[in-house]
């Protein structure tokens, strides 16, 4: 009977963890689910200090979610690409149809108007101000990539 008590004690921590994970999943299935990174961060902060297994699990989940977020940010800031197959990134490209009343705009304005922030998808760990800076950085990169090289003066080596 001692072995059964040992098994129950060992499984009680997993029962607690599975209950917490289930509660997190239920929140994601709700009508307006929170961002996963925010949900995991909140769950981690609310944990009592004596749940090391759940703490390690949540840290691992946050690490994986953060890695994906950083890959999206890197693709945008370093290459000017938005890699967002599921509509989860806080920046998006706006696809506009041909507008008959379109006025002539500069190439810079045309590039800038193609991208926008999605405020509901900005993680708290980034914040709106940083998200706006990231949007600007990616747009600036696209403008620089389209700019022709500066003209050289005659007689200079190219």
Helices and strands as residue ranges (DSSP letters): H 2-28, H 36-46, H 52-79, E 91-93, H 107-112, E 115-117, G 119-121, H 127-146
